[in-house]
Amino acid sequence: MRLDEEKAAVVRRVFELRDSMPDASLQKLADVLNDEGHTTKHYKPFHAMQVKRILDRRGLYEGRYKYKDVEADGQHPAIIN
């Protein structure tokens, strides 16, 4: 499976925004993404829920796989550290 660099860049940007604006609401983060011209995978504007889903999947984006209480290295490349 090939990494979609454009989508990976948006995921990285979400985590950069969270790190630089830790007190910002999810909607504020979505607004910044939209102002910067980013869209969801369906080419729609971001809403708070899409940002939350990305943030909730941090382990996956770090290359880890978790199911219930089992965590292991995933078979996909990490796109954030």
PDB file of N, CA, C and O in Angstrom:
ATOM      1  N   MET A   1       0.833  -1.177   0.000  1.00  0.00           N
ATOM      2  CA  MET A   1       0.000   0.000   0.000  1.00  0.00           C
ATOM      3  C   MET A   1       0.881   1.246   0.000  1.00  0.00           C
ATOM      4  O   MET A   1       1.846   1.329   0.760  1.00  0.00           O
ATOM      5  N   ARG A   2       0.558   2.182  -0.826  1.00  0.00           N
ATOM      6  CA  ARG A   2       1.350   3.401  -0.979  1.00  0.00           C
ATOM      7  C   ARG A   2       0.781   4.529  -0.133  1.00  0.00           C
ATOM      8  O   ARG A   2      -0.435   4.701  -0.042  1.00  0.00           O
ATOM      9  N   LEU A   3       1.661   5.285   0.475  1.00  0.00           N
ATOM     10  CA  LEU A   3       1.268   6.407   1.310  1.00  0.00           C
ATOM     11  C   LEU A   3       0.808   7.577   0.442  1.00  0.00           C
ATOM     12  O   LEU A   3       1.497   7.967  -0.501  1.00  0.00           O
ATOM     13  N   ASP A   4      -0.339   8.123   0.762  1.00  0.00           N
ATOM     14  CA  ASP A   4      -0.845   9.308   0.076  1.00  0.00           C
ATOM     15  C   ASP A   4      -0.243  10.513   0.787  1.00  0.00           C
ATOM     16  O   ASP A   4      -0.702  10.893   1.864  1.00  0.00           O
ATOM     17  N   GLU A   5       0.769  11.108   0.198  1.00  0.00           N
ATOM     18  CA  GLU A   5       1.511  12.203   0.847  1.00  0.00           C
ATOM     19  C   GLU A   5       0.638  13.418   1.127  1.00  0.00           C
ATOM     20  O   GLU A   5       0.824  14.095   2.138  1.00  0.00           O
ATOM     21  N   GLU A   6      -0.301  13.695   0.252  1.00  0.00           N
ATOM     22  CA  GLU A   6      -1.173  14.853   0.469  1.00  0.00           C
ATOM     23  C   GLU A   6      -2.029  14.672   1.729  1.00  0.00           C
ATOM     24  O   GLU A   6      -2.158  15.593   2.536  1.00  0.00           O
ATOM     25  N   LYS A   7      -2.608  13.485   1.888  1.00  0.00           N
ATOM     26  CA  LYS A   7      -3.417  13.209   3.071  1.00  0.00           C
ATOM     27  C   LYS A   7      -2.535  13.133   4.319  1.00  0.00           C
ATOM     28  O   LYS A   7      -2.924  13.599   5.390  1.00  0.00           O
ATOM     29  N   ALA A   8      -1.359  12.550   4.174  1.00  0.00           N
ATOM     30  CA  ALA A   8      -0.434  12.457   5.306  1.00  0.00           C
ATOM     31  C   ALA A   8      -0.026  13.847   5.779  1.00  0.00           C
ATOM     32  O   ALA A   8       0.131  14.071   6.979  1.00  0.00           O
ATOM     33  N   ALA A   9       0.147  14.776   4.853  1.00  0.00           N
ATOM     34  CA  ALA A   9       0.520  16.143   5.216  1.00  0.00           C
ATOM     35  C   ALA A   9      -0.584  16.811   6.032  1.00  0.00           C
ATOM     36  O   ALA A   9      -0.295  17.572   6.956  1.00  0.00           O
ATOM     37  N   VAL A  10      -1.833  16.537   5.703  1.00  0.00           N
ATOM     38  CA  VAL A  10      -2.947  17.104   6.468  1.00  0.00           C
ATOM     39  C   VAL A  10      -2.955  16.529   7.884  1.00  0.00           C
ATOM     40  O   VAL A  10      -3.160  17.259   8.853  1.00  0.00           O
ATOM     41  N   VAL A  11      -2.733  15.220   7.999  1.00  0.00           N
ATOM     42  CA  VAL A  11      -2.675  14.586   9.324  1.00  0.00           C
ATOM     43  C   VAL A  11      -1.548  15.208  10.145  1.00  0.00           C
ATOM     44  O   VAL A  11      -1.740  15.537  11.316  1.00  0.00           O
ATOM     45  N   ARG A  12      -0.389  15.366   9.542  1.00  0.00           N
ATOM     46  CA  ARG A  12       0.732  16.003  10.258  1.00  0.00           C
ATOM     47  C   ARG A  12       0.359  17.416  10.702  1.00  0.00           C
ATOM     48  O   ARG A  12       0.692  17.836  11.810  1.00  0.00           O
ATOM     49  N   ARG A  13      -0.329  18.134   9.837  1.00  0.00           N
ATOM     50  CA  ARG A  13      -0.720  19.511  10.154  1.00  0.00           C
ATOM     51  C   ARG A  13      -1.683  19.550  11.344  1.00  0.00           C
ATOM     52  O   ARG A  13      -1.585  20.444  12.185  1.00  0.00           O
ATOM     53  N   VAL A  14      -2.602  18.601  11.423  1.00  0.00           N
ATOM     54  CA  VAL A  14      -3.526  18.540  12.559  1.00  0.00           C
ATOM     55  C   VAL A  14      -2.747  18.418  13.863  1.00  0.00           C
ATOM     56  O   VAL A  14      -3.044  19.115  14.833  1.00  0.00           O
ATOM     57  N   PHE A  15      -1.752  17.536  13.890  1.00  0.00           N
ATOM     58  CA  PHE A  15      -0.967  17.352  15.113  1.00  0.00           C
ATOM     59  C   PHE A  15      -0.066  18.555  15.394  1.00  0.00           C
ATOM     60  O   PHE A  15       0.168  18.894  16.555  1.00  0.00           O
ATOM     61  N   GLU A  16       0.436  19.194  14.352  1.00  0.00           N
ATOM     62  CA  GLU A  16       1.211  20.429  14.552  1.00  0.00           C
ATOM     63  C   GLU A  16       0.340  21.512  15.181  1.00  0.00           C
ATOM     64  O   GLU A  16       0.764  22.207  16.104  1.00  0.00           O
ATOM     65  N   LEU A  17      -0.874  21.644  14.675  1.00  0.00           N
ATOM     66  CA  LEU A  17      -1.785  22.650  15.218  1.00  0.00           C
ATOM     67  C   LEU A  17      -2.128  22.353  16.674  1.00  0.00           C
ATOM     68  O   LEU A  17      -2.146  23.258  17.508  1.00  0.00           O
ATOM     69  N   ARG A  18      -2.400  21.088  16.980  1.00  0.00           N
ATOM     70  CA  ARG A  18      -2.719  20.711  18.362  1.00  0.00           C
ATOM     71  C   ARG A  18      -1.544  21.032  19.279  1.00  0.00           C
ATOM     72  O   ARG A  18      -1.737  21.548  20.380  1.00  0.00           O
ATOM     73  N   ASP A  19      -0.332  20.729  18.832  1.00  0.00           N
ATOM     74  CA  ASP A  19       0.857  21.007  19.647  1.00  0.00           C
ATOM     75  C   ASP A  19       1.080  22.502  19.836  1.00  0.00           C
ATOM     76  O   ASP A  19       1.480  22.933  20.918  1.00  0.00           O
ATOM     77  N   SER A  20       0.830  23.294  18.807  1.00  0.00           N
ATOM     78  CA  SER A  20       1.077  24.735  18.887  1.00  0.00           C
ATOM     79  C   SER A  20      -0.079  25.502  19.530  1.00  0.00           C
ATOM     80  O   SER A  20       0.104  26.624  20.001  1.00  0.00           O
ATOM     81  N   MET A  21      -1.262  24.898  19.549  1.00  0.00           N
ATOM     82  CA  MET A  21      -2.448  25.544  20.120  1.00  0.00           C
ATOM     83  C   MET A  21      -3.185  24.559  21.028  1.00  0.00           C
ATOM     84  O   MET A  21      -4.320  24.180  20.737  1.00  0.00           O
ATOM     85  N   PRO A  22      -2.545  24.141  22.132  1.00  0.00           N
ATOM     86  CA  PRO A  22      -3.127  23.078  22.960  1.00  0.00           C
ATOM     87  C   PRO A  22      -4.478  23.423  23.577  1.00  0.00           C
ATOM     88  O   PRO A  22      -5.248  22.521  23.907  1.00  0.00           O
ATOM     89  N   ASP A  23      -4.778  24.689  23.737  1.00  0.00           N
ATOM     90  CA  ASP A  23      -6.057  25.083  24.344  1.00  0.00           C
ATOM     91  C   ASP A  23      -7.143  25.379  23.326  1.00  0.00           C
ATOM     92  O   ASP A  23      -8.272  25.692  23.703  1.00  0.00           O
ATOM     93  N   ALA A  24      -6.822  25.284  22.047  1.00  0.00           N
ATOM     94  CA  ALA A  24      -7.798  25.581  21.002  1.00  0.00           C
ATOM     95  C   ALA A  24      -8.865  24.492  20.948  1.00  0.00           C
ATOM     96  O   ALA A  24      -8.583  23.314  21.168  1.00  0.00           O
ATOM     97  N   SER A  25     -10.085  24.905  20.651  1.00  0.00           N
ATOM     98  CA  SER A  25     -11.167  23.934  20.487  1.00  0.00           C
ATOM     99  C   SER A  25     -10.950  23.139  19.200  1.00  0.00           C
ATOM    100  O   SER A  25     -10.187  23.544  18.323  1.00  0.00           O
ATOM    101  N   LEU A  26     -11.626  22.018  19.110  1.00  0.00           N
ATOM    102  CA  LEU A  26     -11.556  21.215  17.889  1.00  0.00           C
ATOM    103  C   LEU A  26     -12.086  22.018  16.704  1.00  0.00           C
ATOM    104  O   LEU A  26     -11.557  21.915  15.597  1.00  0.00           O
ATOM    105  N   GLN A  27     -13.128  22.815  16.933  1.00  0.00           N
ATOM    106  CA  GLN A  27     -13.668  23.626  15.851  1.00  0.00           C
ATOM    107  C   GLN A  27     -12.667  24.682  15.400  1.00  0.00           C
ATOM    108  O   GLN A  27     -12.566  24.967  14.206  1.00  0.00           O
ATOM    109  N   LYS A  28     -11.927  25.264  16.335  1.00  0.00           N
ATOM    110  CA  LYS A  28     -10.898  26.250  15.972  1.00  0.00           C
ATOM    111  C   LYS A  28      -9.837  25.595  15.092  1.00  0.00           C
ATOM    112  O   LYS A  28      -9.401  26.180  14.101  1.00  0.00           O
ATOM    113  N   LEU A  29      -9.420  24.371  15.457  1.00  0.00           N
ATOM    114  CA  LEU A  29      -8.436  23.653  14.641  1.00  0.00           C
ATOM    115  C   LEU A  29      -9.006  23.392  13.245  1.00  0.00           C
ATOM    116  O   LEU A  29      -8.307  23.545  12.244  1.00  0.00           O
ATOM    117  N   ALA A  30     -10.275  22.999  13.188  1.00  0.00           N
ATOM    118  CA  ALA A  30     -10.922  22.772  11.890  1.00  0.00           C
ATOM    119  C   ALA A  30     -10.963  24.065  11.076  1.00  0.00           C
ATOM    120  O   ALA A  30     -10.728  24.056   9.868  1.00  0.00           O
ATOM    121  N   ASP A  31     -11.262  25.166  11.746  1.00  0.00           N
ATOM    122  CA  ASP A  31     -11.313  26.456  11.048  1.00  0.00           C
ATOM    123  C   ASP A  31      -9.951  26.828  10.453  1.00  0.00           C
ATOM    124  O   ASP A  31      -9.876  27.337   9.334  1.00  0.00           O
ATOM    125  N   VAL A  32      -8.879  26.574  11.205  1.00  0.00           N
ATOM    126  CA  VAL A  32      -7.536  26.873  10.696  1.00  0.00           C
ATOM    127  C   VAL A  32      -7.231  26.003   9.479  1.00  0.00           C
ATOM    128  O   VAL A  32      -6.719  26.493   8.473  1.00  0.00           O
ATOM    129  N   LEU A  33      -7.546  24.714   9.574  1.00  0.00           N
ATOM    130  CA  LEU A  33      -7.324  23.818   8.433  1.00  0.00           C
ATOM    131  C   LEU A  33      -8.085  24.315   7.202  1.00  0.00           C
ATOM    132  O   LEU A  33      -7.542  24.343   6.097  1.00  0.00           O
ATOM    133  N   ASN A  34      -9.338  24.704   7.402  1.00  0.00           N
ATOM    134  CA  ASN A  34     -10.154  25.198   6.286  1.00  0.00           C
ATOM    135  C   ASN A  34      -9.589  26.498   5.725  1.00  0.00           C
ATOM    136  O   ASN A  34      -9.542  26.686   4.509  1.00  0.00           O
ATOM    137  N   ASP A  35      -9.159  27.398   6.617  1.00  0.00           N
ATOM    138  CA  ASP A  35      -8.574  28.665   6.168  1.00  0.00           C
ATOM    139  C   ASP A  35      -7.304  28.442   5.349  1.00  0.00           C
ATOM    140  O   ASP A  35      -6.990  29.218   4.446  1.00  0.00           O
ATOM    141  N   GLU A  36      -6.578  27.370   5.677  1.00  0.00           N
ATOM    142  CA  GLU A  36      -5.348  27.038   4.948  1.00  0.00           C
ATOM    143  C   GLU A  36      -5.636  26.289   3.641  1.00  0.00           C
ATOM    144  O   GLU A  36      -4.719  26.006   2.870  1.00  0.00           O
ATOM    145  N   GLY A  37      -6.905  25.971   3.397  1.00  0.00           N
ATOM    146  CA  GLY A  37      -7.273  25.310   2.150  1.00  0.00           C
ATOM    147  C   GLY A  37      -7.281  23.796   2.193  1.00  0.00           C
ATOM    148  O   GLY A  37      -7.428  23.162   1.148  1.00  0.00           O
ATOM    149  N   HIS A  38      -7.128  23.194   3.364  1.00  0.00           N
ATOM    150  CA  HIS A  38      -7.171  21.740   3.482  1.00  0.00           C
ATOM    151  C   HIS A  38      -8.610  21.252   3.420  1.00  0.00           C
ATOM    152  O   HIS A  38      -9.538  21.964   3.806  1.00  0.00           O
ATOM    153  N   THR A  39      -8.784  20.036   2.934  1.00  0.00           N
ATOM    154  CA  THR A  39     -10.103  19.418   2.899  1.00  0.00           C
ATOM    155  C   THR A  39     -10.000  17.992   3.419  1.00  0.00           C
ATOM    156  O   THR A  39      -8.909  17.436   3.547  1.00  0.00           O
ATOM    157  N   THR A  40     -11.162  17.410   3.718  1.00  0.00           N
ATOM    158  CA  THR A  40     -11.209  16.019   4.146  1.00  0.00           C
ATOM    159  C   THR A  40     -10.914  15.108   2.956  1.00  0.00           C
ATOM    160  O   THR A  40     -10.734  15.575   1.832  1.00  0.00           O
ATOM    161  N   LYS A  41     -10.868  13.816   3.218  1.00  0.00           N
ATOM    162  CA  LYS A  41     -10.605  12.884   2.114  1.00  0.00           C
ATOM    163  C   LYS A  41     -11.713  12.901   1.066  1.00  0.00           C
ATOM    164  O   LYS A  41     -11.519  12.441  -0.059  1.00  0.00           O
ATOM    165  N   HIS A  42     -12.883  13.437   1.441  1.00  0.00           N
ATOM    166  CA  HIS A  42     -13.993  13.566   0.496  1.00  0.00           C
ATOM    167  C   HIS A  42     -14.091  14.985  -0.067  1.00  0.00           C
ATOM    168  O   HIS A  42     -15.113  15.381  -0.628  1.00  0.00           O
ATOM    169  N   TYR A  43     -12.995  15.743   0.100  1.00  0.00           N
ATOM    170  CA  TYR A  43     -12.877  17.101  -0.453  1.00  0.00           C
ATOM    171  C   TYR A  43     -13.926  18.075   0.099  1.00  0.00           C
ATOM    172  O   TYR A  43     -14.415  18.958  -0.606  1.00  0.00           O
ATOM    173  N   LYS A  44     -14.252  17.886   1.376  1.00  0.00           N
ATOM    174  CA  LYS A  44     -15.193  18.770   2.065  1.00  0.00           C
ATOM    175  C   LYS A  44     -14.457  19.528   3.154  1.00  0.00           C
ATOM    176  O   LYS A  44     -13.366  19.121   3.553  1.00  0.00           O
ATOM    177  N   PRO A  45     -15.024  20.612   3.641  1.00  0.00           N
ATOM    178  CA  PRO A  45     -14.388  21.351   4.738  1.00  0.00           C
ATOM    179  C   PRO A  45     -14.319  20.495   6.010  1.00  0.00           C
ATOM    180  O   PRO A  45     -15.144  19.608   6.228  1.00  0.00           O
ATOM    181  N   PHE A  46     -13.339  20.779   6.816  1.00  0.00           N
ATOM    182  CA  PHE A  46     -13.202  20.078   8.091  1.00  0.00           C
ATOM    183  C   PHE A  46     -14.220  20.591   9.095  1.00  0.00           C
ATOM    184  O   PHE A  46     -14.572  21.770   9.099  1.00  0.00           O
ATOM    185  N   HIS A  47     -14.685  19.690   9.941  1.00  0.00           N
ATOM    186  CA  HIS A  47     -15.523  20.007  11.091  1.00  0.00           C
ATOM    187  C   HIS A  47     -14.813  19.449  12.323  1.00  0.00           C
ATOM    188  O   HIS A  47     -13.861  18.678  12.198  1.00  0.00           O
ATOM    189  N   ALA A  48     -15.263  19.827  13.479  1.00  0.00           N
ATOM    190  CA  ALA A  48     -14.625  19.401  14.726  1.00  0.00           C
ATOM    191  C   ALA A  48     -14.496  17.870  14.816  1.00  0.00           C
ATOM    192  O   ALA A  48     -13.478  17.358  15.280  1.00  0.00           O
ATOM    193  N   MET A  49     -15.527  17.150  14.374  1.00  0.00           N
ATOM    194  CA  MET A  49     -15.511  15.689  14.508  1.00  0.00           C
ATOM    195  C   MET A  49     -14.400  15.044  13.670  1.00  0.00           C
ATOM    196  O   MET A  49     -13.785  14.073  14.111  1.00  0.00           O
ATOM    197  N   GLN A  50     -14.137  15.566  12.481  1.00  0.00           N
ATOM    198  CA  GLN A  50     -13.043  15.000  11.678  1.00  0.00           C
ATOM    199  C   GLN A  50     -11.703  15.226  12.364  1.00  0.00           C
ATOM    200  O   GLN A  50     -10.842  14.346  12.355  1.00  0.00           O
ATOM    201  N   VAL A  51     -11.521  16.400  12.958  1.00  0.00           N
ATOM    202  CA  VAL A  51     -10.280  16.687  13.679  1.00  0.00           C
ATOM    203  C   VAL A  51     -10.143  15.738  14.862  1.00  0.00           C
ATOM    204  O   VAL A  51      -9.061  15.204  15.107  1.00  0.00           O
ATOM    205  N   LYS A  52     -11.225  15.526  15.591  1.00  0.00           N
ATOM    206  CA  LYS A  52     -11.201  14.620  16.741  1.00  0.00           C
ATOM    207  C   LYS A  52     -10.819  13.206  16.313  1.00  0.00           C
ATOM    208  O   LYS A  52     -10.013  12.551  16.974  1.00  0.00           O
ATOM    209  N   ARG A  53     -11.388  12.745  15.225  1.00  0.00           N
ATOM    210  CA  ARG A  53     -11.081  11.387  14.749  1.00  0.00           C
ATOM    211  C   ARG A  53      -9.595  11.243  14.415  1.00  0.00           C
ATOM    212  O   ARG A  53      -8.989  10.212  14.709  1.00  0.00           O
ATOM    213  N   ILE A  54      -9.019  12.259  13.811  1.00  0.00           N
ATOM    214  CA  ILE A  54      -7.588  12.208  13.498  1.00  0.00           C
ATOM    215  C   ILE A  54      -6.782  12.176  14.791  1.00  0.00           C
ATOM    216  O   ILE A  54      -5.883  11.348  14.938  1.00  0.00           O
ATOM    217  N   LEU A  55      -7.094  13.060  15.720  1.00  0.00           N
ATOM    218  CA  LEU A  55      -6.353  13.117  16.985  1.00  0.00           C
ATOM    219  C   LEU A  55      -6.497  11.822  17.787  1.00  0.00           C
ATOM    220  O   LEU A  55      -5.548  11.387  18.440  1.00  0.00           O
ATOM    221  N   ASP A  56      -7.671  11.214  17.738  1.00  0.00           N
ATOM    222  CA  ASP A  56      -7.910   9.962  18.461  1.00  0.00           C
ATOM    223  C   ASP A  56      -7.135   8.786  17.879  1.00  0.00           C
ATOM    224  O   ASP A  56      -6.978   7.762  18.544  1.00  0.00           O
ATOM    225  N   ARG A  57      -6.654   8.917  16.665  1.00  0.00           N
ATOM    226  CA  ARG A  57      -5.919   7.821  16.004  1.00  0.00           C
ATOM    227  C   ARG A  57      -4.407   8.046  16.019  1.00  0.00           C
ATOM    228  O   ARG A  57      -3.691   7.549  15.149  1.00  0.00           O
ATOM    229  N   ARG A  58      -3.935   8.784  16.996  1.00  0.00           N
ATOM    230  CA  ARG A  58      -2.507   9.109  17.084  1.00  0.00           C
ATOM    231  C   ARG A  58      -1.625   7.856  16.967  1.00  0.00           C
ATOM    232  O   ARG A  58      -0.666   7.847  16.195  1.00  0.00           O
ATOM    233  N   GLY A  59      -1.937   6.819  17.717  1.00  0.00           N
ATOM    234  CA  GLY A  59      -1.143   5.591  17.673  1.00  0.00           C
ATOM    235  C   GLY A  59      -1.043   5.012  16.277  1.00  0.00           C
ATOM    236  O   GLY A  59       0.032   4.591  15.850  1.00  0.00           O
ATOM    237  N   LEU A  60      -2.143   4.990  15.574  1.00  0.00           N
ATOM    238  CA  LEU A  60      -2.153   4.482  14.202  1.00  0.00           C
ATOM    239  C   LEU A  60      -1.214   5.293  13.323  1.00  0.00           C
ATOM    240  O   LEU A  60      -0.446   4.737  12.537  1.00  0.00           O
ATOM    241  N   TYR A  61      -1.283   6.624  13.464  1.00  0.00           N
ATOM    242  CA  TYR A  61      -0.431   7.489  12.655  1.00  0.00           C
ATOM    243  C   TYR A  61       1.033   7.437  13.086  1.00  0.00           C
ATOM    244  O   TYR A  61       1.915   7.864  12.341  1.00  0.00           O
ATOM    245  N   GLU A  62       1.293   6.919  14.278  1.00  0.00           N
ATOM    246  CA  GLU A  62       2.667   6.714  14.742  1.00  0.00           C
ATOM    247  C   GLU A  62       3.188   5.330  14.358  1.00  0.00           C
ATOM    248  O   GLU A  62       4.302   4.956  14.723  1.00  0.00           O
ATOM    249  N   GLY A  63       2.375   4.574  13.620  1.00  0.00           N
ATOM    250  CA  GLY A  63       2.800   3.259  13.134  1.00  0.00           C
ATOM    251  C   GLY A  63       2.484   2.121  14.083  1.00  0.00           C
ATOM    252  O   GLY A  63       3.020   1.022  13.939  1.00  0.00           O
ATOM    253  N   ARG A  64       1.607   2.376  15.062  1.00  0.00           N
ATOM    254  CA  ARG A  64       1.242   1.323  16.011  1.00  0.00           C
ATOM    255  C   ARG A  64      -0.178   0.854  15.730  1.00  0.00           C
ATOM    256  O   ARG A  64      -1.011   1.589  15.201  1.00  0.00           O
ATOM    257  N   TYR A  65      -0.418  -0.383  16.098  1.00  0.00           N
ATOM    258  CA  TYR A  65      -1.733  -0.977  15.942  1.00  0.00           C
ATOM    259  C   TYR A  65      -2.222  -1.375  17.323  1.00  0.00           C
ATOM    260  O   TYR A  65      -1.480  -1.984  18.093  1.00  0.00           O
ATOM    261  N   LYS A  66      -3.466  -1.035  17.644  1.00  0.00           N
ATOM    262  CA  LYS A  66      -4.014  -1.395  18.948  1.00  0.00           C
ATOM    263  C   LYS A  66      -5.399  -1.985  18.767  1.00  0.00           C
ATOM    264  O   LYS A  66      -6.247  -1.432  18.067  1.00  0.00           O
ATOM    265  N   TYR A  67      -5.608  -3.116  19.413  1.00  0.00           N
ATOM    266  CA  TYR A  67      -6.918  -3.748  19.436  1.00  0.00           C
ATOM    267  C   TYR A  67      -7.166  -4.219  20.848  1.00  0.00           C
ATOM    268  O   TYR A  67      -6.442  -5.073  21.358  1.00  0.00           O
ATOM    269  N   LYS A  68      -8.180  -3.672  21.481  1.00  0.00           N
ATOM    270  CA  LYS A  68      -8.478  -3.932  22.886  1.00  0.00           C
ATOM    271  C   LYS A  68      -7.242  -3.622  23.716  1.00  0.00           C
ATOM    272  O   LYS A  68      -6.793  -2.476  23.737  1.00  0.00           O
ATOM    273  N   ASP A  69      -6.677  -4.623  24.405  1.00  0.00           N
ATOM    274  CA  ASP A  69      -5.508  -4.382  25.260  1.00  0.00           C
ATOM    275  C   ASP A  69      -4.195  -4.780  24.602  1.00  0.00           C
ATOM    276  O   ASP A  69      -3.150  -4.771  25.253  1.00  0.00           O
ATOM    277  N   VAL A  70      -4.234  -5.126  23.328  1.00  0.00           N
ATOM    278  CA  VAL A  70      -3.027  -5.558  22.625  1.00  0.00           C
ATOM    279  C   VAL A  70      -2.536  -4.410  21.742  1.00  0.00           C
ATOM    280  O   VAL A  70      -3.298  -3.845  20.958  1.00  0.00           O
ATOM    281  N   GLU A  71      -1.254  -4.076  21.882  1.00  0.00           N
ATOM    282  CA  GLU A  71      -0.660  -3.043  21.040  1.00  0.00           C
ATOM    283  C   GLU A  71       0.606  -3.602  20.417  1.00  0.00           C
ATOM    284  O   GLU A  71       1.407  -4.251  21.089  1.00  0.00           O
ATOM    285  N   ALA A  72       0.780  -3.345  19.126  1.00  0.00           N
ATOM    286  CA  ALA A  72       1.946  -3.861  18.414  1.00  0.00           C
ATOM    287  C   ALA A  72       2.342  -2.873  17.327  1.00  0.00           C
ATOM    288  O   ALA A  72       1.580  -1.971  16.979  1.00  0.00           O
ATOM    289  N   ASP A  73       3.544  -3.058  16.798  1.00  0.00           N
ATOM    290  CA  ASP A  73       3.948  -2.259  15.648  1.00  0.00           C
ATOM    291  C   ASP A  73       3.048  -2.624  14.478  1.00  0.00           C
ATOM    292  O   ASP A  73       2.806  -3.800  14.208  1.00  0.00           O
ATOM    293  N   GLY A  74       2.559  -1.610  13.794  1.00  0.00           N
ATOM    294  CA  GLY A  74       1.694  -1.842  12.649  1.00  0.00           C
ATOM    295  C   GLY A  74       2.491  -2.245  11.424  1.00  0.00           C
ATOM    296  O   GLY A  74       3.721  -2.221  11.428  1.00  0.00           O
ATOM    297  N   GLN A  75       1.775  -2.613  10.384  1.00  0.00           N
ATOM    298  CA  GLN A  75       2.411  -2.984   9.132  1.00  0.00           C
ATOM    299  C   GLN A  75       2.326  -1.833   8.135  1.00  0.00           C
ATOM    300  O   GLN A  75       2.374  -2.044   6.924  1.00  0.00           O
ATOM    301  N   HIS A  76       2.203  -0.645   8.645  1.00  0.00           N
ATOM    302  CA  HIS A  76       2.125   0.549   7.809  1.00  0.00           C
ATOM    303  C   HIS A  76       3.146   1.556   8.329  1.00  0.00           C
ATOM    304  O   HIS A  76       3.528   1.511   9.498  1.00  0.00           O
ATOM    305  N   PRO A  77       3.579   2.445   7.475  1.00  0.00           N
ATOM    306  CA  PRO A  77       4.593   3.390   7.908  1.00  0.00           C
ATOM    307  C   PRO A  77       4.024   4.463   8.843  1.00  0.00           C
ATOM    308  O   PRO A  77       2.871   4.872   8.702  1.00  0.00           O
ATOM    309  N   ALA A  78       4.830   4.905   9.780  1.00  0.00           N
ATOM    310  CA  ALA A  78       4.444   6.010  10.651  1.00  0.00           C
ATOM    311  C   ALA A  78       4.492   7.302   9.835  1.00  0.00           C
ATOM    312  O   ALA A  78       5.398   7.507   9.028  1.00  0.00           O
ATOM    313  N   ILE A  79       3.499   8.170  10.059  1.00  0.00           N
ATOM    314  CA  ILE A  79       3.518   9.442   9.352  1.00  0.00           C
ATOM    315  C   ILE A  79       3.702  10.612  10.315  1.00  0.00           C
ATOM    316  O   ILE A  79       3.880  11.751   9.884  1.00  0.00           O
ATOM    317  N   ILE A  80       3.660  10.331  11.633  1.00  0.00           N
ATOM    318  CA  ILE A  80       3.999  11.324  12.645  1.00  0.00           C
ATOM    319  C   ILE A  80       4.903  10.655  13.658  1.00  0.00           C
ATOM    320  O   ILE A  80       4.967   9.428  13.733  1.00  0.00           O
ATOM    321  N   ASN A  81       5.601  11.462  14.437  1.00  0.00           N
ATOM    322  CA  ASN A  81       6.484  10.899  15.473  1.00  0.00           C
ATOM    323  C   ASN A  81       5.833  10.980  16.817  1.00  0.00           C
ATOM    324  O   ASN A  81       6.419  10.557  17.813  1.00  0.00           O
TER     325      ASN A  81
END
